[in-house]
């Protein structure tokens, strides 16, 4: 019959290291102590296999140094890059990340928030799609891209400026008639401003333009039909396309190729996000780059620094254009 082995306690560590319980507590909580004491405590921790009970510690100190991050998935390169940068930003501040992949599921978003609060997280960063999300006001929350409540800060790239920049770049590269392609949520969120910015850029530069907008879940085949209807004798009536994401730009480039059109010789394409191959190599397409590192740093800063609460409720960070092979510029 096997015997249950009692997990070592902080008192056991103190006895093994021949130091006081207070010294062990200081080492475990990152409070400076003498190097010799720290070394003895860490050696005892390793020998005994002692593990901190973060939940119990959080009950005592009202802090767990744990931040929940809600994100649709980590299969999409932009979301993966964002999660990675948030994790790095949290680590630099001695916080840990509880990653919750919601798959755009509205009930799942609410359930993850409930779970995070049960784990007594110190805050939540969320890129969410539930229009009726309920958030306990006692839990600090920072939203990415979407206004949830007047008291919840929002961090986003400057989507209007990004759309405007895309239009101006297509004009600069010689386009005469362009199109805006979008697939997205019906929610009123910051990325919707990409369209308004694009239309503004077209109007100011005199570019003729068309819009093709689909809701989430609709078939991309509608874009193929749009392109096919405007293609005669191997030529397309539009010579530039701005896609609301790099993922959509990739799909559109494939469709154009299947129609016998060359990118960028016949049609120039600009995406939005700044997705790189393998995360750090060349851009997947010419694109409007979101400042992922700065978005992550700002979200973390707003959550853990009290001085951040006097900042505006909406913080838009600057974007830039990057060449990725699908434009002439």
N, C-alpha and C positions, 0 to 999 in steps of 0.2 A: 504494500500500500504506500503510495507516494505521499510525502509530507509537503505541506504548503510552506514555502520559504517567504518569510516576512521581508517586505521591501525595506531597504536601508533608509534610515531617517537622517535628518540634519544632525541630530545628536550623535548618531553613530559616526558620521563624518568627523565631527568635532573630536570624539574620543580617538579615532584612528589617526587623525592629524595632530593630536595633542595640542589643540588650540581651543579657545572659547567658542561657545555657540554663536556669540555675536560676530566673531571673526569669520566664521563660515557664512553667516547671513550676509555680511558685507561682500564677500567674494562672490556669492551667488547673485547678488543684486548689482554687481559692477561698481561697488564703492571701493575706492583705493585703499589698499593695505600694503604692508611691507612685502617686498618680493619673496622673501623666504616663507612668510606665512601663506601667501597666495600659492606658492609652489606646493607646499605641504597639503593645503586644502584640495587643490586640483588633483594631486596624486591620490589622495584618499577617495575623492569622488570617482576617479577612474577605477581604483582597486575594488571599491564596494559596488560600483554600478549604480550610484545614487542618481536619481532623476528628480528634477524640480516638478512639483505638482502645480502647474501654472494656474489651474482653475482655483485651487485653494488659495494660492498666493494672491490671485486677483480678488478673491473674496475679502482678504485682509487689507489689501492696499487700494482696492477699487481701481486697479490697473492690471491689465494682462499683457500689455505691449503686443497686442494682436489686432491687426486690421483686416477686415473682410473686404474682398474685392469681387464685385459682381460684374461679369462680362459674358457676352453671348457664347463665345467659344475661344479656343486657342488653336483652332485649325485654320482660321482666317489669318493671314500674315499680319495685317494691321493690328488685330486684337492681340495676337501673340506678342508682337513687339511692345504694345502698350502694357500688357501684364508683366513682361520682363522688366521694363523700365520702372514700373511701380514697385516691383519687388526689390529692385536695386536701390531705389530711393528710400524705401522703408528700412532696408538693411543698414543703410548709412546712418539711420536715426535709431538703430537698435530695436527696430520693430520687426515682427514677422507677419507674413501674409497668409490669410486663409482664402484660397482661390475658389470661387464658386462659378461654374460654367452653367449658364441658364438656358442656352439654346433658344433664346427668344421666347421662352415659355412664361407667360404672365403669372400664373399661379406659382410656378417654380421660383420666380423672383421674390414673391412675397414670402414663400416658405424659407428661402435662404436668408432673408432678412430676419425672420423670426428665429431661425437657428443661430445666426450670428449674435443676436442679442442674448440668447440663452447662454452662449459661450462667453458672454460678458466682454465682447470685443471693445476696444477703445474707440472704434470708429468704423465707418463703412465708406468705400468708394464704389460708386455704381454707374455702369453704362447700361441703362435699363430701358424697357419698352412697355411696361405696365402703366397705363394712364391713371389707374386708381391705386397706385402704390401707397401703402400706409407705413409711415416711418415714425417710430417712437422718438419724440423730440429730445429725450434724454440721451440718445445715441447720436453723436456727431456724424453727419453725412455730407459727402461732397459728390455732386453729380457731374458726369461727363456728357456734354452735348445736349442735355435736356433740362428745361426748367420744370421742377417738380413742385416747389413751394417757395414763397418769397424769402423764407429764412434759410433755405438750402443753397449754398453757393454752387455755381456752375462754371466748369472750366471747359473751354473749347478752343479749337483753332479759329482764326478769323475767316469763317466760311464765306461771307459776302465778298471779302477782299480776294479770296481764292477763286471764286467764280468769275469775278471781274478780271483778275489776272489771266485766267485761262482764255477769256475772250480776246483780251488785248494781245496775248501771245499768238493766237491763231491769226489775228489781223496782221500782226508784225511779220508773220511768216508767209504772208501772201494769200491767205484764204479770202474768198469772196462771199461764200454762202456756207453757213455752218449749222450744226444741230446740237441740241442738248439732250442727253440720254440719262434717264434716272430710274432706278428701282429703289423703293424705300418705304418706310413706315408712314402711315397717315398722321402720326403724332406731330404736333407742332414742336419741332426741335431745331437746334442750331444748324445741322447740315442742310435743312431746307433752304437756308439762305444762299446756298451755292447757286441755285437757279436765279434768284433775284440779282445776285452779283453778276452772273453771266449775262443776263438780259441788259443790265446797266452797261456793261462793257461793250456789248454789241451796239447798243443805241448810241453810245458816245463815239464809237469808231466808225459807225455807219455800216456795220456788218449785217447782212440779211441772215435771219436765223429761224429755225423751227424747233419745236419741243416735242419730245416723245417721253412720256412719263408713265411708269407702271407702279402699281402697288406691290408690296411684298407678297410673294406667293404666285404672282402672275408669271406666265411663261415668257422666257426670253425670245420665243419665236416671233413675238410682236415686233421686236427690233429687226429681225431678219426680213419680215414682210415690209417694214418701213423702208429698209435699204433696197430690197428688190423692186419695189414700186418706183424708186427713183433712179434705177439703173437701166440705161438703154444703150445698146451698142457698145457695151463694155465700159461705159462712162457713168459716173455718179453725178447727180445734179448738185450735190453738196461736196465740198472739198475739205471740210474740217469738222471734227466731232469732239465735244467735251463730255466725258463720262463722269458720273457722280462719284465713282470709286475706281481704283486701279483694277479691281477684280472684274468690273463690268467692262473696262477698257480692254482687258485681255480677251474677253468673250467677243467683243465687237471686232477686234482685229482679226480673230479667227473667222468670223462671218464675212468680213471684207475679203479676206484671202480666198475663201470658198467661192466668192462671186467673181474671182479673177482680178480683183483690184489690188494695187500695190500700196503698202503703207511704208513710208510717208509720201511716196512719189505722187500717187493719185489722191489719197486722202490722208490728212494729218489727224492724229488722235492724241488727246491729252486726258489723263485720268486724274484722280485725286486720292491722296493718302501718303504717297512716297514709299511704296512697298519695294523692298530690295530682294534680289535673288539670294536665297540661303541666309537672309537676314542682314547681310552686310556687304554684298557685292553690288553689281550694277542694278540700276532701277529697272523694274519690269517694263515700264513704258515712260514716255514723257509725262510728267506729273506735277501736280501741286502738292508740295511736301508739307505734311502736318508735323509740327515740332513735338514729336512723341516724348522725347526726353524732358522737355520743358513742361508739357502737360502733366507728366507723372510727378515731377518735382513740385509743381504748383498744387496738385491734389493733396500730396502728402503734407506740404507746408500748411495748407489751409486746415487740415485735420489736427495737427499736433502742436502748432504754434499759436498761442493765444493772441499774439499781436496781429494775426491774420484776419481777425474778425471785423476789423474796420475797413476791409477791402470791399470793392464793389461786388454785388451779388453775381454778376456775370463777368468773367475774365476771358477775353479773347486774345489768343497769342498769335503772333505773326506767322504767315506762311511764305513759301518761296517756290519758284518754278525750278524744275530740274529736268535736264534732257535725258531721255531714255530710249531714243531710237525711233520713236513713232511720230516725230515732227522733223521738219527740215532745219530747225534752229538748234 
